[in-house]
Amino acid sequence: MILQINFFATFRKVTGNKQYDYQGSVENIKELLLELSDNFGTEFREMVLVGEELSPEVIILVNGINIEHLAQEETELNDKDKVSIFPVVAGG
């Protein structure tokens, strides 16, 4: 499986990547985040997960659809999906 991962804002700084092509075998977003945490380290993991749960400080889109409108971290992934990872941004 190949997934195109797009990182935004602080995720670009932490990963050193704007875009990353993930090649591996994952079933869903949660498994992907764990795999990416292995690749990009503790700081990345702490940004996307709180314990084993998805952090409320991250927004994830799969093919342009927010996973909050899908199955959240259990959202299934398929070959050639595009995953975008954003930090929650507050403005005034």
Phi, psi and omega in degrees: 000136174240128177239140174265117180255126177249127180254142181234152174052234185297336178293329177295319181294315184292320183270340185073017183225141169272319179224142182222129176266110180273129174238117181175198183231103175229152181268325189211179182301317182300315178296321178298315181298323177294319177296315179296325177297322176297322181285319189253355170095183187299319182299317177298312182302317181293337178281331185255338183230145170244104189067242177253004183258153177297133179292141174287355182264014181230143174243129181234130176247141172242117183052040176084002181248127179298131181297343175297336179263001178247233181251027181052226185291348176271004179304124182287148179244146179233159179309135177074012173294154175249124182245127178245134183238119182237149167279154173291132182244130177252144180221172182219000000 
